[in-house]
Structures are given as structure tokens and as C-alpha cells.
Amino acid sequence: MNAPVQIRKADTVERLRRLAALEGKSITELVDEMVRERDERLTAAREADIARRRRAVEEIVREFNSLPVVGPLLTDDDLYDEDGLPR
């Protein structure tokens, strides 16, 4: 475990004390709850963004795969010479 966290901004400390008193919690309980809620919210937002991007990529792949094949498929021999250099 690391060293305790110190909060040096007096107005932040006062707000924490006021909120803890209003909710009937210790400052540690209040901060723990706030950090957990924010962590869950940001994690959910990040996971939703990843899922959205994945769906977009899958749609692009579906569209690409649905395109007709035009002409013969090229092989390595069509693209590279006997030394492996581009033609």
C-alpha cells in the first residue's frame, strides 16, 4: 500500500467534510464511493466506445466482403520477381 493521500486545497477539503457530514459518512467512505462511481462510469463509457468502434469495423468488413471480385486474383508471382522485389 502506498502512502496516504493528502489534499492541500482547503476548499476541496471543506467540500469533502460538508458532503461527508450530509451523507453521514467518513471522508474515506465518501471518497471511496465517489472514486468507485467515477471508475465504473468511465470504464462503462470506454467499453461502450470500444463496442461502437468494433461494430463500425465489422460493418466495413461486411461491406468490403460483399463487393464483387473483379478480374483474376493476383498471386505473389504477379507482384514480385524471382528475387522477391516488386515488379
N, CA, C and O atoms as a CHARMM CRD file, in Angstrom:
* protein
*
  348
    1    1 MET  N      0.84100  -1.18100   0.00000 PROA 1      0.00000
    2    1 MET  CA     0.00000   0.00000   0.00000 PROA 1      0.00000
    3    1 MET  C      0.88400   1.24100   0.00000 PROA 1      0.00000
    4    1 MET  O      1.92600   1.27500   0.65300 PROA 1      0.00000
    5    2 ASN  N      0.46200   2.24100  -0.72600 PROA 2      0.00000
    6    2 ASN  CA     1.22000   3.48500  -0.82600 PROA 2      0.00000
    7    2 ASN  C      0.89300   4.41300   0.33500 PROA 2      0.00000
    8    2 ASN  O      0.01700   4.13200   1.15300 PROA 2      0.00000
    9    3 ALA  N      1.60600   5.50500   0.38300 PROA 3      0.00000
   10    3 ALA  CA     1.39000   6.49900   1.43100 PROA 3      0.00000
   11    3 ALA  C     -0.00600   7.09800   1.30700 PROA 3      0.00000
   12    3 ALA  O     -0.58200   7.09300   0.21900 PROA 3      0.00000
   13    4 PRO  N     -0.55200   7.61000   2.39200 PROA 4      0.00000
   14    4 PRO  CA    -1.87800   8.23900   2.34900 PROA 4      0.00000
   15    4 PRO  C     -1.90900   9.42600   1.39100 PROA 4      0.00000
   16    4 PRO  O     -0.88000  10.04100   1.11000 PROA 4      0.00000
   17    5 VAL  N     -3.07100   9.72900   0.90800 PROA 5      0.00000
   18    5 VAL  CA    -3.27100  10.86200   0.00400 PROA 5      0.00000
   19    5 VAL  C     -3.50200  12.11000   0.84000 PROA 5      0.00000
   20    5 VAL  O     -4.25400  12.09200   1.81500 PROA 5      0.00000
   21    6 GLN  N     -2.84800  13.18900   0.44600 PROA 6      0.00000
   22    6 GLN  CA    -3.07100  14.46900   1.11400 PROA 6      0.00000
   23    6 GLN  C     -3.75500  15.40400   0.14500 PROA 6      0.00000
   24    6 GLN  O     -3.41300  15.46100  -1.03600 PROA 6      0.00000
   25    7 ILE  N     -4.72600  16.13600   0.65900 PROA 7      0.00000
   26    7 ILE  CA    -5.42000  17.13200  -0.16100 PROA 7      0.00000
   27    7 ILE  C     -5.03500  18.49000   0.39600 PROA 7      0.00000
   28    7 ILE  O     -5.30200  18.80300   1.55700 PROA 7      0.00000
   29    8 ARG  N     -4.40000  19.29300  -0.45400 PROA 8      0.00000
   30    8 ARG  CA    -3.87300  20.56600   0.01000 PROA 8      0.00000
   31    8 ARG  C     -4.78200  21.74400  -0.29400 PROA 8      0.00000
   32    8 ARG  O     -4.56700  22.84000   0.22200 PROA 8      0.00000
   33    9 LYS  N     -5.79200  21.53400  -1.12100 PROA 9      0.00000
   34    9 LYS  CA    -6.71000  22.63300  -1.43100 PROA 9      0.00000
   35    9 LYS  C     -7.75800  22.71700  -0.32300 PROA 9      0.00000
   36    9 LYS  O     -8.56300  21.80300  -0.13800 PROA 9      0.00000
   37   10 ALA  N     -7.73200  23.80000   0.39100 PROA 10     0.00000
   38   10 ALA  CA    -8.61900  23.96300   1.55000 PROA 10     0.00000
   39   10 ALA  C    -10.08900  23.90200   1.15400 PROA 10     0.00000
   40   10 ALA  O    -10.89300  23.30900   1.87300 PROA 10     0.00000
   41   11 ASP  N    -10.45700  24.50400   0.02400 PROA 11     0.00000
   42   11 ASP  CA   -11.86200  24.48800  -0.37600 PROA 11     0.00000
   43   11 ASP  C    -12.32000  23.07200  -0.72700 PROA 11     0.00000
   44   11 ASP  O    -13.47900  22.72600  -0.49600 PROA 11     0.00000
   45   12 THR  N    -11.43900  22.26000  -1.27500 PROA 12     0.00000
   46   12 THR  CA   -11.78200  20.86900  -1.58100 PROA 12     0.00000
   47   12 THR  C    -11.98900  20.08300  -0.29000 PROA 12     0.00000
   48   12 THR  O    -12.92600  19.29200  -0.17800 PROA 12     0.00000
   49   13 VAL  N    -11.12000  20.30500   0.66700 PROA 13     0.00000
   50   13 VAL  CA   -11.23800  19.62300   1.96300 PROA 13     0.00000
   51   13 VAL  C    -12.55300  20.00100   2.63900 PROA 13     0.00000
   52   13 VAL  O    -13.23700  19.14000   3.19200 PROA 13     0.00000
   53   14 GLU  N    -12.90600  21.27900   2.59600 PROA 14     0.00000
   54   14 GLU  CA   -14.15600  21.72500   3.21200 PROA 14     0.00000
   55   14 GLU  C    -15.36700  21.09400   2.52500 PROA 14     0.00000
   56   14 GLU  O    -16.31200  20.66800   3.19000 PROA 14     0.00000
   57   15 ARG  N    -15.33400  21.03800   1.20000 PROA 15     0.00000
   58   15 ARG  CA   -16.44900  20.40100   0.47300 PROA 15     0.00000
   59   15 ARG  C    -16.55400  18.92700   0.82700 PROA 15     0.00000
   60   15 ARG  O    -17.65400  18.40200   1.00200 PROA 15     0.00000
   61   16 LEU  N    -15.40900  18.25800   0.93400 PROA 16     0.00000
   62   16 LEU  CA   -15.42300  16.84400   1.32600 PROA 16     0.00000
   63   16 LEU  C    -16.02600  16.66600   2.72400 PROA 16     0.00000
   64   16 LEU  O    -16.84600  15.77500   2.94700 PROA 16     0.00000
   65   17 ARG  N    -15.61500  17.51300   3.64800 PROA 17     0.00000
   66   17 ARG  CA   -16.14200  17.42300   5.01900 PROA 17     0.00000
   67   17 ARG  C    -17.66200  17.67200   5.03700 PROA 17     0.00000
   68   17 ARG  O    -18.41300  16.97800   5.72300 PROA 17     0.00000
   69   18 ARG  N    -18.09200  18.68500   4.26100 PROA 18     0.00000
   70   18 ARG  CA   -19.52100  19.01800   4.21500 PROA 18     0.00000
   71   18 ARG  C    -20.32400  17.86300   3.60600 PROA 18     0.00000
   72   18 ARG  O    -21.35700  17.46800   4.14700 PROA 18     0.00000
   73   19 LEU  N    -19.84900  17.32800   2.48800 PROA 19     0.00000
   74   19 LEU  CA   -20.55300  16.21400   1.84600 PROA 19     0.00000
   75   19 LEU  C    -20.58100  14.97300   2.73200 PROA 19     0.00000
   76   19 LEU  O    -21.60000  14.29000   2.82500 PROA 19     0.00000
   77   20 ALA  N    -19.45100  14.68800   3.38300 PROA 20     0.00000
   78   20 ALA  CA   -19.39600  13.53000   4.27800 PROA 20     0.00000
   79   20 ALA  C    -20.39600  13.69000   5.41800 PROA 20     0.00000
   80   20 ALA  O    -21.07700  12.73400   5.78900 PROA 20     0.00000
   81   21 ALA  N    -20.48300  14.88600   5.96800 PROA 21     0.00000
   82   21 ALA  CA   -21.43800  15.13500   7.05800 PROA 21     0.00000
   83   21 ALA  C    -22.87000  15.00800   6.55800 PROA 21     0.00000
   84   21 ALA  O    -23.71100  14.41700   7.23500 PROA 21     0.00000
   85   22 LEU  N    -23.15500  15.55800   5.37700 PROA 22     0.00000
   86   22 LEU  CA   -24.51700  15.47700   4.82200 PROA 22     0.00000
   87   22 LEU  C    -24.93800  14.03500   4.56300 PROA 22     0.00000
   88   22 LEU  O    -26.10500  13.68400   4.73800 PROA 22     0.00000
   89   23 GLU  N    -24.00200  13.21300   4.15200 PROA 23     0.00000
   90   23 GLU  CA   -24.32300  11.82200   3.84400 PROA 23     0.00000
   91   23 GLU  C    -24.09600  10.88300   5.02700 PROA 23     0.00000
   92   23 GLU  O    -24.38100   9.68900   4.93900 PROA 23     0.00000
   93   24 GLY  N    -23.58800  11.41700   6.12300 PROA 24     0.00000
   94   24 GLY  CA   -23.35700  10.59500   7.31200 PROA 24     0.00000
   95   24 GLY  C    -22.25900   9.56400   7.10600 PROA 24     0.00000
   96   24 GLY  O    -22.33900   8.44600   7.61500 PROA 24     0.00000
   97   25 LYS  N    -21.24300   9.94500   6.36200 PROA 25     0.00000
   98   25 LYS  CA   -20.14200   9.03100   6.07000 PROA 25     0.00000
   99   25 LYS  C    -18.83300   9.67700   6.50500 PROA 25     0.00000
  100   25 LYS  O    -18.75300  10.88400   6.73200 PROA 25     0.00000
  101   26 SER  N    -17.80700   8.83000   6.61500 PROA 26     0.00000
  102   26 SER  CA   -16.47600   9.37900   6.84700 PROA 26     0.00000
  103   26 SER  C    -15.94700   9.90200   5.51100 PROA 26     0.00000
  104   26 SER  O    -16.46500   9.54900   4.45200 PROA 26     0.00000
  105   27 ILE  N    -14.93200  10.72900   5.56700 PROA 27     0.00000
  106   27 ILE  CA   -14.33400  11.25400   4.33800 PROA 27     0.00000
  107   27 ILE  C    -13.79800  10.09600   3.49400 PROA 27     0.00000
  108   27 ILE  O    -13.93400  10.10100   2.27000 PROA 27     0.00000
  109   28 THR  N    -13.19600   9.11400   4.14400 PROA 28     0.00000
  110   28 THR  CA   -12.66800   7.95400   3.41900 PROA 28     0.00000
  111   28 THR  C    -13.78500   7.21100   2.69800 PROA 28     0.00000
  112   28 THR  O    -13.63500   6.84900   1.53100 PROA 28     0.00000
  113   29 GLU  N    -14.90800   6.97900   3.38600 PROA 29     0.00000
  114   29 GLU  CA   -16.03800   6.29100   2.75000 PROA 29     0.00000
  115   29 GLU  C    -16.57600   7.10200   1.57300 PROA 29     0.00000
  116   29 GLU  O    -16.88800   6.55000   0.51800 PROA 29     0.00000
  117   30 LEU  N    -16.68000   8.40700   1.76400 PROA 30     0.00000
  118   30 LEU  CA   -17.19400   9.27900   0.71400 PROA 30     0.00000
  119   30 LEU  C    -16.27600   9.25800  -0.51300 PROA 30     0.00000
  120   30 LEU  O    -16.74200   9.09300  -1.64000 PROA 30     0.00000
  121   31 VAL  N    -14.98100   9.42500  -0.28700 PROA 31     0.00000
  122   31 VAL  CA   -14.03100   9.42500  -1.39600 PROA 31     0.00000
  123   31 VAL  C    -14.02500   8.06600  -2.08700 PROA 31     0.00000
  124   31 VAL  O    -13.99100   8.00000  -3.31600 PROA 31     0.00000
  125   32 ASP  N    -14.05700   6.99300  -1.32300 PROA 32     0.00000
  126   32 ASP  CA   -14.08300   5.64900  -1.89700 PROA 32     0.00000
  127   32 ASP  C    -15.30400   5.48100  -2.80100 PROA 32     0.00000
  128   32 ASP  O    -15.18900   4.97100  -3.91600 PROA 32     0.00000
  129   33 GLU  N    -16.45300   5.90300  -2.32700 PROA 33     0.00000
  130   33 GLU  CA   -17.68600   5.79100  -3.11400 PROA 33     0.00000
  131   33 GLU  C    -17.59400   6.62900  -4.39400 PROA 33     0.00000
  132   33 GLU  O    -17.96500   6.16600  -5.47300 PROA 33     0.00000
  133   34 MET  N    -17.10300   7.85200  -4.26600 PROA 34     0.00000
  134   34 MET  CA   -17.00800   8.72800  -5.43900 PROA 34     0.00000
  135   34 MET  C    -16.03400   8.15900  -6.46900 PROA 34     0.00000
  136   34 MET  O    -16.30200   8.19700  -7.67000 PROA 34     0.00000
  137   35 VAL  N    -14.90400   7.63100  -5.99400 PROA 35     0.00000
  138   35 VAL  CA   -13.91300   7.06800  -6.91000 PROA 35     0.00000
  139   35 VAL  C    -14.47400   5.83600  -7.60200 PROA 35     0.00000
  140   35 VAL  O    -14.28900   5.65900  -8.80600 PROA 35     0.00000
  141   36 ARG  N    -15.15900   4.98400  -6.84700 PROA 36     0.00000
  142   36 ARG  CA   -15.75300   3.78500  -7.44500 PROA 36     0.00000
  143   36 ARG  C    -16.78800   4.15800  -8.50700 PROA 36     0.00000
  144   36 ARG  O    -16.79400   3.58900  -9.59900 PROA 36     0.00000
  145   37 GLU  N    -17.66200   5.11300  -8.18700 PROA 37     0.00000
  146   37 GLU  CA   -18.69200   5.52900  -9.13700 PROA 37     0.00000
  147   37 GLU  C    -18.06000   6.09400 -10.40800 PROA 37     0.00000
  148   37 GLU  O    -18.48700   5.76400 -11.51500 PROA 37     0.00000
  149   38 ARG  N    -17.06000   6.93100 -10.25400 PROA 38     0.00000
  150   38 ARG  CA   -16.40900   7.52300 -11.43300 PROA 38     0.00000
  151   38 ARG  C    -15.68200   6.45800 -12.24000 PROA 38     0.00000
  152   38 ARG  O    -15.74300   6.45900 -13.47000 PROA 38     0.00000
  153   39 ASP  N    -14.99700   5.55400 -11.56000 PROA 39     0.00000
  154   39 ASP  CA   -14.29600   4.46800 -12.23800 PROA 39     0.00000
  155   39 ASP  C    -15.28200   3.61700 -13.03500 PROA 39     0.00000
  156   39 ASP  O    -15.01900   3.28500 -14.19100 PROA 39     0.00000
  157   40 GLU  N    -16.40700   3.26300 -12.43000 PROA 40     0.00000
  158   40 GLU  CA   -17.42000   2.46000 -13.12400 PROA 40     0.00000
  159   40 GLU  C    -17.98200   3.20700 -14.32700 PROA 40     0.00000
  160   40 GLU  O    -18.16400   2.62000 -15.39400 PROA 40     0.00000
  161   41 ARG  N    -18.25700   4.49400 -14.16400 PROA 41     0.00000
  162   41 ARG  CA   -18.81100   5.29700 -15.25700 PROA 41     0.00000
  163   41 ARG  C    -17.82800   5.40100 -16.41600 PROA 41     0.00000
  164   41 ARG  O    -18.20600   5.20900 -17.57200 PROA 41     0.00000
  165   42 LEU  N    -16.55800   5.70700 -16.11000 PROA 42     0.00000
  166   42 LEU  CA   -15.55400   5.84200 -17.16400 PROA 42     0.00000
  167   42 LEU  C    -15.25900   4.50200 -17.83500 PROA 42     0.00000
  168   42 LEU  O    -15.07200   4.44300 -19.05000 PROA 42     0.00000
  169   43 THR  N    -15.21800   3.43600 -17.05300 PROA 43     0.00000
  170   43 THR  CA   -14.99000   2.10500 -17.62000 PROA 43     0.00000
  171   43 THR  C    -16.14100   1.71800 -18.54000 PROA 43     0.00000
  172   43 THR  O    -15.91100   1.18900 -19.62700 PROA 43     0.00000
  173   44 ALA  N    -17.36800   1.97400 -18.12100 PROA 44     0.00000
  174   44 ALA  CA   -18.52400   1.65900 -18.95800 PROA 44     0.00000
  175   44 ALA  C    -18.51200   2.48400 -20.24100 PROA 44     0.00000
  176   44 ALA  O    -18.82500   1.96900 -21.31400 PROA 44     0.00000
  177   45 ALA  N    -18.15200   3.76400 -20.13500 PROA 45     0.00000
  178   45 ALA  CA   -18.09000   4.62200 -21.32400 PROA 45     0.00000
  179   45 ALA  C    -17.01100   4.13200 -22.27700 PROA 45     0.00000
  180   45 ALA  O    -17.21200   4.11800 -23.49200 PROA 45     0.00000
  181   46 ARG  N    -15.87500   3.73100 -21.73600 PROA 46     0.00000
  182   46 ARG  CA   -14.78200   3.23300 -22.58200 PROA 46     0.00000
  183   46 ARG  C    -15.19400   1.93300 -23.25700 PROA 46     0.00000
  184   46 ARG  O    -14.94200   1.75300 -24.44900 PROA 46     0.00000
  185   47 GLU  N    -15.81900   1.02700 -22.52000 PROA 47     0.00000
  186   47 GLU  CA   -16.25800  -0.23700 -23.10400 PROA 47     0.00000
  187   47 GLU  C    -17.31600  -0.00800 -24.18300 PROA 47     0.00000
  188   47 GLU  O    -17.32100  -0.69700 -25.20300 PROA 47     0.00000
  189   48 ALA  N    -18.21200   0.96000 -23.96100 PROA 48     0.00000
  190   48 ALA  CA   -19.22500   1.28400 -24.96600 PROA 48     0.00000
  191   48 ALA  C    -18.57000   1.85300 -26.21800 PROA 48     0.00000
  192   48 ALA  O    -18.98700   1.53700 -27.33200 PROA 48     0.00000
  193   49 ASP  N    -17.54700   2.68900 -26.04500 PROA 49     0.00000
  194   49 ASP  CA   -16.83900   3.25700 -27.19100 PROA 49     0.00000
  195   49 ASP  C    -16.11800   2.16300 -27.97600 PROA 49     0.00000
  196   49 ASP  O    -16.13700   2.16700 -29.20700 PROA 49     0.00000
  197   50 ILE  N    -15.49100   1.24000 -27.27600 PROA 50     0.00000
  198   50 ILE  CA   -14.80800   0.12500 -27.93900 PROA 50     0.00000
  199   50 ILE  C    -15.82500  -0.72000 -28.71000 PROA 50     0.00000
  200   50 ILE  O    -15.57200  -1.10500 -29.85200 PROA 50     0.00000
  201   51 ALA  N    -16.96500  -1.00800 -28.09400 PROA 51     0.00000
  202   51 ALA  CA   -18.00300  -1.79900 -28.76200 PROA 51     0.00000
  203   51 ALA  C    -18.52200  -1.06800 -30.00100 PROA 51     0.00000
  204   51 ALA  O    -18.75500  -1.69500 -31.03400 PROA 51     0.00000
  205   52 ARG  N    -18.70200   0.24400 -29.90800 PROA 52     0.00000
  206   52 ARG  CA   -19.17500   1.03100 -31.04300 PROA 52     0.00000
  207   52 ARG  C    -18.16500   0.98200 -32.18400 PROA 52     0.00000
  208   52 ARG  O    -18.53700   0.80100 -33.34400 PROA 52     0.00000
  209   53 ARG  N    -16.89800   1.14100 -31.85100 PROA 53     0.00000
  210   53 ARG  CA   -15.85700   1.09500 -32.87500 PROA 53     0.00000
  211   53 ARG  C    -15.76900  -0.28800 -33.50700 PROA 53     0.00000
  212   53 ARG  O    -15.59300  -0.41500 -34.71900 PROA 53     0.00000
  213   54 ARG  N    -15.89100  -1.32900 -32.67600 PROA 54     0.00000
  214   54 ARG  CA   -15.83300  -2.69700 -33.19400 PROA 54     0.00000
  215   54 ARG  C    -16.98300  -2.94500 -34.16500 PROA 54     0.00000
  216   54 ARG  O    -16.78600  -3.55200 -35.21700 PROA 54     0.00000
  217   55 ARG  N    -18.18100  -2.48000 -33.82000 PROA 55     0.00000
  218   55 ARG  CA   -19.33000  -2.63800 -34.72700 PROA 55     0.00000
  219   55 ARG  C    -19.09000  -1.91100 -36.04300 PROA 55     0.00000
  220   55 ARG  O    -19.44100  -2.42000 -37.10700 PROA 55     0.00000
  221   56 ALA  N    -18.48900  -0.71500 -35.97500 PROA 56     0.00000
  222   56 ALA  CA   -18.19500   0.05200 -37.19200 PROA 56     0.00000
  223   56 ALA  C    -17.19600  -0.70000 -38.06800 PROA 56     0.00000
  224   56 ALA  O    -17.36200  -0.75300 -39.28700 PROA 56     0.00000
  225   57 VAL  N    -16.17600  -1.27300 -37.46600 PROA 57     0.00000
  226   57 VAL  CA   -15.18800  -2.03600 -38.22700 PROA 57     0.00000
  227   57 VAL  C    -15.83800  -3.26600 -38.84300 PROA 57     0.00000
  228   57 VAL  O    -15.59000  -3.58900 -40.00400 PROA 57     0.00000
  229   58 GLU  N    -16.66600  -3.95000 -38.06600 PROA 58     0.00000
  230   58 GLU  CA   -17.34300  -5.14200 -38.59000 PROA 58     0.00000
  231   58 GLU  C    -18.24800  -4.78500 -39.76400 PROA 58     0.00000
  232   58 GLU  O    -18.35400  -5.55900 -40.71500 PROA 58     0.00000
  233   59 GLU  N    -18.89700  -3.63500 -39.71400 PROA 59     0.00000
  234   59 GLU  CA   -19.74000  -3.19200 -40.81900 PROA 59     0.00000
  235   59 GLU  C    -18.89800  -2.90300 -42.06300 PROA 59     0.00000
  236   59 GLU  O    -19.29200  -3.25400 -43.17500 PROA 59     0.00000
  237   60 ILE  N    -17.75900  -2.27600 -41.88000 PROA 60     0.00000
  238   60 ILE  CA   -16.86100  -2.00400 -43.00700 PROA 60     0.00000
  239   60 ILE  C    -16.38900  -3.32500 -43.62600 PROA 60     0.00000
  240   60 ILE  O    -16.35500  -3.45900 -44.84900 PROA 60     0.00000
  241   61 VAL  N    -16.03000  -4.28400 -42.79600 PROA 61     0.00000
  242   61 VAL  CA   -15.58400  -5.58800 -43.29900 PROA 61     0.00000
  243   61 VAL  C    -16.72200  -6.27600 -44.05500 PROA 61     0.00000
  244   61 VAL  O    -16.49200  -6.86100 -45.11300 PROA 61     0.00000
  245   62 ARG  N    -17.94500  -6.21100 -43.52500 PROA 62     0.00000
  246   62 ARG  CA   -19.10500  -6.80200 -44.22600 PROA 62     0.00000
  247   62 ARG  C    -19.29400  -6.16100 -45.59100 PROA 62     0.00000
  248   62 ARG  O    -19.51600  -6.85100 -46.58600 PROA 62     0.00000
  249   63 GLU  N    -19.20500  -4.83400 -45.63100 PROA 63     0.00000
  250   63 GLU  CA   -19.35900  -4.13000 -46.91000 PROA 63     0.00000
  251   63 GLU  C    -18.26000  -4.53800 -47.88100 PROA 63     0.00000
  252   63 GLU  O    -18.52900  -4.78900 -49.05600 PROA 63     0.00000
  253   64 PHE  N    -17.02900  -4.60400 -47.39900 PROA 64     0.00000
  254   64 PHE  CA   -15.91300  -4.99600 -48.26300 PROA 64     0.00000
  255   64 PHE  C    -16.11200  -6.40800 -48.78800 PROA 64     0.00000
  256   64 PHE  O    -15.92100  -6.66400 -49.97700 PROA 64     0.00000
  257   65 ASN  N    -16.49600  -7.32600 -47.90700 PROA 65     0.00000
  258   65 ASN  CA   -16.68100  -8.71700 -48.31300 PROA 65     0.00000
  259   65 ASN  C    -17.83800  -8.89700 -49.28500 PROA 65     0.00000
  260   65 ASN  O    -17.87500  -9.87200 -50.03500 PROA 65     0.00000
  261   66 SER  N    -18.77500  -7.96900 -49.27700 PROA 66     0.00000
  262   66 SER  CA   -19.91300  -8.08400 -50.18300 PROA 66     0.00000
  263   66 SER  C    -19.61500  -7.55300 -51.58300 PROA 66     0.00000
  264   66 SER  O    -20.41300  -7.74500 -52.50000 PROA 66     0.00000
  265   67 LEU  N    -18.47600  -6.88800 -51.75500 PROA 67     0.00000
  266   67 LEU  CA   -18.11700  -6.35900 -53.06700 PROA 67     0.00000
  267   67 LEU  C    -17.77100  -7.50500 -54.02000 PROA 67     0.00000
  268   67 LEU  O    -17.21100  -8.52000 -53.60500 PROA 67     0.00000
  269   68 PRO  N    -18.10300  -7.33600 -55.27700 PROA 68     0.00000
  270   68 PRO  CA   -17.78500  -8.40300 -56.23700 PROA 68     0.00000
  271   68 PRO  C    -16.28100  -8.46300 -56.50100 PROA 68     0.00000
  272   68 PRO  O    -15.58100  -7.45600 -56.40000 PROA 68     0.00000
  273   69 VAL  N    -15.79700  -9.66000 -56.84300 PROA 69     0.00000
  274   69 VAL  CA   -14.40000  -9.83800 -57.22900 PROA 69     0.00000
  275   69 VAL  C    -14.31400  -9.48900 -58.70800 PROA 69     0.00000
  276   69 VAL  O    -14.99600 -10.09500 -59.53400 PROA 69     0.00000
  277   70 VAL  N    -13.48200  -8.51900 -59.04000 PROA 70     0.00000
  278   70 VAL  CA   -13.34600  -8.06600 -60.41600 PROA 70     0.00000
  279   70 VAL  C    -11.99700  -8.53000 -60.94200 PROA 70     0.00000
  280   70 VAL  O    -10.95800  -8.13000 -60.41700 PROA 70     0.00000
  281   71 GLY  N    -12.00100  -9.35500 -61.95700 PROA 71     0.00000
  282   71 GLY  CA   -10.75800  -9.82800 -62.56000 PROA 71     0.00000
  283   71 GLY  C    -10.14800 -10.95800 -61.75000 PROA 71     0.00000
  284   71 GLY  O    -10.67400 -11.34800 -60.70800 PROA 71     0.00000
  285   72 PRO  N     -9.03800 -11.47500 -62.24000 PROA 72     0.00000
  286   72 PRO  CA    -8.39100 -12.59100 -61.55200 PROA 72     0.00000
  287   72 PRO  C     -7.68600 -12.10400 -60.27800 PROA 72     0.00000
  288   72 PRO  O     -7.25900 -10.95300 -60.18700 PROA 72     0.00000
  289   73 LEU  N     -7.57900 -12.99200 -59.31900 PROA 73     0.00000
  290   73 LEU  CA    -6.84500 -12.67000 -58.09600 PROA 73     0.00000
  291   73 LEU  C     -5.35700 -12.74100 -58.38400 PROA 73     0.00000
  292   73 LEU  O     -4.90200 -13.66100 -59.06300 PROA 73     0.00000
  293   74 LEU  N     -4.59700 -11.79100 -57.88100 PROA 74     0.00000
  294   74 LEU  CA    -3.16300 -11.74800 -58.10500 PROA 74     0.00000
  295   74 LEU  C     -2.45000 -12.68400 -57.13800 PROA 74     0.00000
  296   74 LEU  O     -2.87300 -12.85400 -55.99400 PROA 74     0.00000
  297   75 THR  N     -1.37700 -13.27900 -57.60500 PROA 75     0.00000
  298   75 THR  CA    -0.55000 -14.14200 -56.75700 PROA 75     0.00000
  299   75 THR  C      0.75700 -13.40700 -56.47000 PROA 75     0.00000
  300   75 THR  O      1.00400 -12.32800 -57.00900 PROA 75     0.00000
  301   76 ASP  N      1.58100 -13.99300 -55.62500 PROA 76     0.00000
  302   76 ASP  CA     2.89100 -13.40700 -55.33300 PROA 76     0.00000
  303   76 ASP  C      3.73200 -13.29600 -56.60500 PROA 76     0.00000
  304   76 ASP  O      4.48300 -12.33500 -56.77300 PROA 76     0.00000
  305   77 ASP  N      3.60700 -14.28700 -57.50900 PROA 77     0.00000
  306   77 ASP  CA     4.36700 -14.25300 -58.75700 PROA 77     0.00000
  307   77 ASP  C      3.96200 -13.06500 -59.62000 PROA 77     0.00000
  308   77 ASP  O      4.77700 -12.55100 -60.38600 PROA 77     0.00000
  309   78 ASP  N      2.71400 -12.62500 -59.50500 PROA 78     0.00000
  310   78 ASP  CA     2.26700 -11.46100 -60.27000 PROA 78     0.00000
  311   78 ASP  C      2.85000 -10.16300 -59.70400 PROA 78     0.00000
  312   78 ASP  O      3.04400  -9.19500 -60.43900 PROA 78     0.00000
  313   79 LEU  N      3.12100 -10.14600 -58.43700 PROA 79     0.00000
  314   79 LEU  CA     3.54400  -8.91400 -57.77200 PROA 79     0.00000
  315   79 LEU  C      5.05200  -8.79300 -57.58200 PROA 79     0.00000
  316   79 LEU  O      5.58700  -7.68500 -57.54700 PROA 79     0.00000
  317   80 TYR  N      5.74800  -9.94100 -57.45700 PROA 80     0.00000
  318   80 TYR  CA     7.17000  -9.91900 -57.11900 PROA 80     0.00000
  319   80 TYR  C      7.97500 -10.72200 -58.13900 PROA 80     0.00000
  320   80 TYR  O      7.49900 -11.71000 -58.69700 PROA 80     0.00000
  321   81 ASP  N      9.20400 -10.27100 -58.36300 PROA 81     0.00000
  322   81 ASP  CA    10.07500 -11.02800 -59.27800 PROA 81     0.00000
  323   81 ASP  C     10.73600 -12.18900 -58.54200 PROA 81     0.00000
  324   81 ASP  O     10.44300 -12.44300 -57.37400 PROA 81     0.00000
  325   82 GLU  N     11.63200 -12.89400 -59.23800 PROA 82     0.00000
  326   82 GLU  CA    12.26400 -14.08500 -58.66600 PROA 82     0.00000
  327   82 GLU  C     13.17400 -13.74800 -57.47900 PROA 82     0.00000
  328   82 GLU  O     13.53600 -14.64000 -56.71100 PROA 82     0.00000
  329   83 ASP  N     13.55000 -12.46200 -57.31700 PROA 83     0.00000
  330   83 ASP  CA    14.36900 -12.04600 -56.16900 PROA 83     0.00000
  331   83 ASP  C     13.52000 -11.49700 -55.01400 PROA 83     0.00000
  332   83 ASP  O     14.06000 -11.06600 -53.99500 PROA 83     0.00000
  333   84 GLY  N     12.22000 -11.51600 -55.17300 PROA 84     0.00000
  334   84 GLY  CA    11.32300 -11.01600 -54.13500 PROA 84     0.00000
  335   84 GLY  C     11.11000  -9.52600 -54.16500 PROA 84     0.00000
  336   84 GLY  O     10.56500  -8.95100 -53.22300 PROA 84     0.00000
  337   85 LEU  N     11.54000  -8.89200 -55.24800 PROA 85     0.00000
  338   85 LEU  CA    11.37900  -7.43800 -55.36800 PROA 85     0.00000
  339   85 LEU  C     10.09300  -7.13700 -56.12800 PROA 85     0.00000
  340   85 LEU  O      9.67700  -7.91700 -56.98400 PROA 85     0.00000
  341   86 PRO  N      9.45900  -6.00100 -55.81600 PROA 86     0.00000
  342   86 PRO  CA     8.22900  -5.64800 -56.53300 PROA 86     0.00000
  343   86 PRO  C      8.49200  -5.51500 -58.02700 PROA 86     0.00000
  344   86 PRO  O      9.53800  -5.01600 -58.44200 PROA 86     0.00000
  345   87 ARG  N      7.53800  -5.96300 -58.82500 PROA 87     0.00000
  346   87 ARG  CA     7.66100  -5.84700 -60.29000 PROA 87     0.00000
  347   87 ARG  C      7.39700  -4.43500 -60.72000 PROA 87     0.00000
  348   87 ARG  O      7.45100  -4.13300 -61.91200 PROA 87     0.00000
